[in-house]
Amino acid sequence: MVKKQNEKKGKKIDPERKQAFDSLPPNIKQRLTDEEKELFLNSEEWPDSLFDKLKEFITT
């Protein structure tokens, strides 16, 4: 059985973050690097570059 990359590292993706990521428009998801995707799904802090790419979707 093949394990997903995040399971290999012992990380479990938050279902709400996964749902939020999946709901992004395809053109936005395509602009994200693999590192930014990983940060979106798992990191407690995002770099400014990720905020800049997602600023129209972030609500406070």
Rosetta blueprint (number, residue, H / E / L):
1 M L
2 V L
3 K L
4 K L
5 Q H
6 N H
7 E H
8 K H
9 K L
10 G L
11 K L
12 K L
13 I L
14 D L
15 P H
16 E H
17 R H
18 K H
19 Q H
20 A H
21 F H
22 D H
23 S L
24 L L
25 P L
26 P H
27 N H
28 I H
29 K H
30 Q H
31 R H
32 L L
33 T L
34 D H
35 E H
36 E H
37 K H
38 E H
39 L H
40 F H
41 L H
42 N H
43 S L
44 E L
45 E L
46 W L
47 P L
48 D H
49 S H
50 L H
51 F H
52 D H
53 K H
54 L H
55 K L
56 E L
57 F L
58 I L
59 T L
60 T L
